[in-house]
Amino acid sequence: MSEWDFLHGLTGQELEDAMSTGATAEEWAWIEARESEEETEGEPRRNPKH
């Protein structure tokens, strides 16, 4: 399994975004949800939103 297997099945802008960021839209939604949870717990945000 390749580190690029997550790109399988993506097309167009979704593929370009995933290639440039290293994550799919669904993965970014999960990441942002975890960061939001951290903010509500009083921890500083580690990664700025894109």
Backbone as XML, in Angstrom:
<?xml version="1.0"?>
<chain id="A" units="angstrom">
  <residue number="1" name="MET">
    <atom name="N" x="0.848" y="-1.181" z="0.000"/>
    <atom name="CA" x="0.000" y="0.000" z="0.000"/>
    <atom name="C" x="0.894" y="1.245" z="0.000"/>
  </residue>
  <residue number="2" name="SER">
    <atom name="N" x="0.585" y="2.138" z="-0.890"/>
    <atom name="CA" x="1.353" y="3.365" z="-1.071"/>
    <atom name="C" x="0.812" y="4.487" z="-0.181"/>
  </residue>
  <residue number="3" name="GLU">
    <atom name="N" x="1.655" y="5.443" z="0.114"/>
    <atom name="CA" x="1.187" y="6.599" z="0.885"/>
    <atom name="C" x="0.231" y="7.467" z="0.083"/>
  </residue>
  <residue number="4" name="TRP">
    <atom name="N" x="0.137" y="7.234" z="-1.220"/>
    <atom name="CA" x="-0.754" y="8.005" z="-2.085"/>
    <atom name="C" x="-2.064" y="7.271" z="-2.390"/>
  </residue>
  <residue number="5" name="ASP">
    <atom name="N" x="-2.291" y="6.115" z="-1.789"/>
    <atom name="CA" x="-3.517" y="5.349" z="-2.046"/>
    <atom name="C" x="-4.781" y="6.122" z="-1.690"/>
  </residue>
  <residue number="6" name="PHE">
    <atom name="N" x="-4.686" y="7.073" z="-0.776"/>
    <atom name="CA" x="-5.873" y="7.837" z="-0.395"/>
    <atom name="C" x="-6.415" y="8.668" z="-1.556"/>
  </residue>
  <residue number="7" name="LEU">
    <atom name="N" x="-5.630" y="8.838" z="-2.613"/>
    <atom name="CA" x="-6.067" y="9.620" z="-3.770"/>
    <atom name="C" x="-6.951" y="8.810" z="-4.727"/>
  </residue>
  <residue number="8" name="HIS">
    <atom name="N" x="-6.989" y="7.499" z="-4.550"/>
    <atom name="CA" x="-7.757" y="6.633" z="-5.446"/>
    <atom name="C" x="-9.231" y="7.028" z="-5.438"/>
  </residue>
  <residue number="9" name="GLY">
    <atom name="N" x="-9.774" y="7.243" z="-6.617"/>
    <atom name="CA" x="-11.185" y="7.577" z="-6.749"/>
    <atom name="C" x="-11.498" y="9.065" z="-6.710"/>
  </residue>
  <residue number="10" name="LEU">
    <atom name="N" x="-10.515" y="9.897" z="-6.387"/>
    <atom name="CA" x="-10.742" y="11.335" z="-6.370"/>
    <atom name="C" x="-10.542" y="11.898" z="-7.773"/>
  </residue>
  <residue number="11" name="THR">
    <atom name="N" x="-11.266" y="12.950" z="-8.096"/>
    <atom name="CA" x="-11.122" y="13.582" z="-9.405"/>
    <atom name="C" x="-11.208" y="15.099" z="-9.260"/>
  </residue>
  <residue number="12" name="GLY">
    <atom name="N" x="-10.772" y="15.793" z="-10.291"/>
    <atom name="CA" x="-10.924" y="17.246" z="-10.367"/>
    <atom name="C" x="-10.314" y="17.993" z="-9.198"/>
  </residue>
  <residue number="13" name="GLN">
    <atom name="N" x="-11.049" y="18.986" z="-8.727"/>
    <atom name="CA" x="-10.564" y="19.853" z="-7.651"/>
    <atom name="C" x="-10.317" y="19.076" z="-6.365"/>
  </residue>
  <residue number="14" name="GLU">
    <atom name="N" x="-11.153" y="18.081" z="-6.103"/>
    <atom name="CA" x="-10.970" y="17.258" z="-4.905"/>
    <atom name="C" x="-9.607" y="16.559" z="-4.939"/>
  </residue>
  <residue number="15" name="LEU">
    <atom name="N" x="-9.216" y="16.060" z="-6.113"/>
    <atom name="CA" x="-7.923" y="15.406" z="-6.275"/>
    <atom name="C" x="-6.789" y="16.416" z="-6.102"/>
  </residue>
  <residue number="16" name="GLU">
    <atom name="N" x="-6.903" y="17.575" z="-6.719"/>
    <atom name="CA" x="-5.870" y="18.602" z="-6.592"/>
    <atom name="C" x="-5.706" y="19.041" z="-5.142"/>
  </residue>
  <residue number="17" name="ASP">
    <atom name="N" x="-6.812" y="19.257" z="-4.444"/>
    <atom name="CA" x="-6.741" y="19.664" z="-3.043"/>
    <atom name="C" x="-6.072" y="18.597" z="-2.185"/>
  </residue>
  <residue number="18" name="ALA">
    <atom name="N" x="-6.442" y="17.343" z="-2.400"/>
    <atom name="CA" x="-5.860" y="16.252" z="-1.623"/>
    <atom name="C" x="-4.369" y="16.114" z="-1.897"/>
  </residue>
  <residue number="19" name="MET">
    <atom name="N" x="-3.974" y="16.270" z="-3.159"/>
    <atom name="CA" x="-2.557" y="16.171" z="-3.505"/>
    <atom name="C" x="-1.749" y="17.304" z="-2.878"/>
  </residue>
  <residue number="20" name="SER">
    <atom name="N" x="-2.319" y="18.490" z="-2.801"/>
    <atom name="CA" x="-1.565" y="19.631" z="-2.285"/>
    <atom name="C" x="-1.538" y="19.692" z="-0.760"/>
  </residue>
  <residue number="21" name="THR">
    <atom name="N" x="-2.540" y="19.092" z="-0.102"/>
    <atom name="CA" x="-2.593" y="19.165" z="1.356"/>
    <atom name="C" x="-2.238" y="17.865" z="2.049"/>
  </residue>
  <residue number="22" name="GLY">
    <atom name="N" x="-2.342" y="16.747" z="1.326"/>
    <atom name="CA" x="-2.048" y="15.454" z="1.932"/>
    <atom name="C" x="-3.223" y="14.841" z="2.655"/>
  </residue>
  <residue number="23" name="ALA">
    <atom name="N" x="-4.415" y="15.400" z="2.485"/>
    <atom name="CA" x="-5.602" y="14.861" z="3.145"/>
    <atom name="C" x="-6.829" y="15.132" z="2.277"/>
  </residue>
  <residue number="24" name="THR">
    <atom name="N" x="-7.834" y="14.285" z="2.416"/>
    <atom name="CA" x="-9.083" y="14.492" z="1.687"/>
    <atom name="C" x="-9.970" y="15.467" z="2.451"/>
  </residue>
  <residue number="25" name="ALA">
    <atom name="N" x="-11.036" y="15.910" z="1.815"/>
    <atom name="CA" x="-11.967" y="16.832" z="2.465"/>
    <atom name="C" x="-12.540" y="16.214" z="3.736"/>
  </residue>
  <residue number="26" name="GLU">
    <atom name="N" x="-12.845" y="14.922" z="3.701"/>
    <atom name="CA" x="-13.384" y="14.248" z="4.886"/>
    <atom name="C" x="-12.360" y="14.224" z="6.017"/>
  </residue>
  <residue number="27" name="GLU">
    <atom name="N" x="-11.094" y="14.004" z="5.675"/>
    <atom name="CA" x="-10.057" y="14.000" z="6.701"/>
    <atom name="C" x="-9.876" y="15.387" z="7.301"/>
  </residue>
  <residue number="28" name="TRP">
    <atom name="N" x="-9.946" y="16.439" z="6.467"/>
    <atom name="CA" x="-9.827" y="17.796" z="6.992"/>
    <atom name="C" x="-10.991" y="18.130" z="7.910"/>
  </residue>
  <residue number="29" name="ALA">
    <atom name="N" x="-12.187" y="17.657" z="7.566"/>
    <atom name="CA" x="-13.350" y="17.887" z="8.438"/>
    <atom name="C" x="-13.099" y="17.251" z="9.798"/>
  </residue>
  <residue number="30" name="TRP">
    <atom name="N" x="-12.538" y="16.046" z="9.826"/>
    <atom name="CA" x="-12.244" y="15.358" z="11.082"/>
    <atom name="C" x="-11.163" y="16.118" z="11.865"/>
  </residue>
  <residue number="31" name="ILE">
    <atom name="N" x="-10.115" y="16.552" z="11.168"/>
    <atom name="CA" x="-9.031" y="17.304" z="11.813"/>
    <atom name="C" x="-9.566" y="18.594" z="12.433"/>
  </residue>
  <residue number="32" name="GLU">
    <atom name="N" x="-10.373" y="19.331" z="11.685"/>
    <atom name="CA" x="-10.916" y="20.588" z="12.189"/>
    <atom name="C" x="-11.852" y="20.358" z="13.371"/>
  </residue>
  <residue number="33" name="ALA">
    <atom name="N" x="-12.592" y="19.258" z="13.357"/>
    <atom name="CA" x="-13.469" y="18.943" z="14.495"/>
    <atom name="C" x="-12.635" y="18.677" z="15.748"/>
  </residue>
  <residue number="34" name="ARG">
    <atom name="N" x="-11.524" y="17.952" z="15.600"/>
    <atom name="CA" x="-10.661" y="17.687" z="16.762"/>
    <atom name="C" x="-10.035" y="18.981" z="17.268"/>
  </residue>
  <residue number="35" name="GLU">
    <atom name="N" x="-9.621" y="19.857" z="16.363"/>
    <atom name="CA" x="-9.043" y="21.134" z="16.778"/>
    <atom name="C" x="-10.083" y="21.982" z="17.494"/>
  </residue>
  <residue number="36" name="SER">
    <atom name="N" x="-11.311" y="21.933" z="17.022"/>
    <atom name="CA" x="-12.387" y="22.684" z="17.655"/>
    <atom name="C" x="-12.622" y="22.170" z="19.075"/>
  </residue>
  <residue number="37" name="GLU">
    <atom name="N" x="-12.563" y="20.849" z="19.243"/>
    <atom name="CA" x="-12.707" y="20.267" z="20.578"/>
    <atom name="C" x="-11.589" y="20.750" z="21.497"/>
  </residue>
  <residue number="38" name="GLU">
    <atom name="N" x="-10.375" y="20.837" z="20.968"/>
    <atom name="CA" x="-9.248" y="21.312" z="21.764"/>
    <atom name="C" x="-9.457" y="22.756" z="22.190"/>
  </residue>
  <residue number="39" name="GLU">
    <atom name="N" x="-9.985" y="23.581" z="21.278"/>
    <atom name="CA" x="-10.234" y="24.984" z="21.607"/>
    <atom name="C" x="-11.231" y="25.108" z="22.745"/>
  </residue>
  <residue number="40" name="THR">
    <atom name="N" x="-12.257" y="24.285" z="22.746"/>
    <atom name="CA" x="-13.262" y="24.366" z="23.806"/>
    <atom name="C" x="-12.694" y="23.883" z="25.128"/>
  </residue>
  <residue number="41" name="GLU">
    <atom name="N" x="-11.620" y="23.109" z="25.058"/>
    <atom name="CA" x="-10.960" y="22.663" z="26.281"/>
    <atom name="C" x="-9.909" y="23.660" z="26.750"/>
  </residue>
  <residue number="42" name="GLY">
    <atom name="N" x="-9.758" y="24.771" z="26.017"/>
    <atom name="CA" x="-8.821" y="25.803" z="26.420"/>
    <atom name="C" x="-7.424" y="25.652" z="25.867"/>
  </residue>
  <residue number="43" name="GLU">
    <atom name="N" x="-7.204" y="24.679" z="25.015"/>
    <atom name="CA" x="-5.886" y="24.518" z="24.424"/>
    <atom name="C" x="-5.772" y="25.400" z="23.193"/>
  </residue>
  <residue number="44" name="PRO">
    <atom name="N" x="-4.601" y="25.946" z="22.933"/>
    <atom name="CA" x="-4.431" y="26.780" z="21.728"/>
    <atom name="C" x="-4.505" y="25.945" z="20.462"/>
  </residue>
  <residue number="45" name="ARG">
    <atom name="N" x="-4.912" y="26.565" z="19.408"/>
    <atom name="CA" x="-4.991" y="25.915" z="18.107"/>
    <atom name="C" x="-3.581" y="25.707" z="17.568"/>
  </residue>
  <residue number="46" name="ARG">
    <atom name="N" x="-3.272" y="24.505" z="17.099"/>
    <atom name="CA" x="-1.916" y="24.203" z="16.627"/>
    <atom name="C" x="-1.738" y="24.483" z="15.152"/>
  </residue>
  <residue number="47" name="ASN">
    <atom name="N" x="-2.780" y="24.304" z="14.346"/>
    <atom name="CA" x="-2.675" y="24.526" z="12.894"/>
    <atom name="C" x="-3.730" y="25.523" z="12.474"/>
  </residue>
  <residue number="48" name="PRO">
    <atom name="N" x="-3.327" y="26.577" z="11.764"/>
    <atom name="CA" x="-4.317" y="27.543" z="11.292"/>
    <atom name="C" x="-5.190" y="26.941" z="10.201"/>
  </residue>
  <residue number="49" name="LYS">
    <atom name="N" x="-6.410" y="27.430" z="10.090"/>
    <atom name="CA" x="-7.282" y="26.960" z="9.015"/>
    <atom name="C" x="-6.732" y="27.424" z="7.686"/>
  </residue>
  <residue number="50" name="HIS">
    <atom name="N" x="-6.978" y="26.616" z="6.642"/>
    <atom name="CA" x="-6.499" y="26.955" z="5.300"/>
    <atom name="C" x="-7.537" y="27.761" z="4.607"/>
  </residue>
</chain>
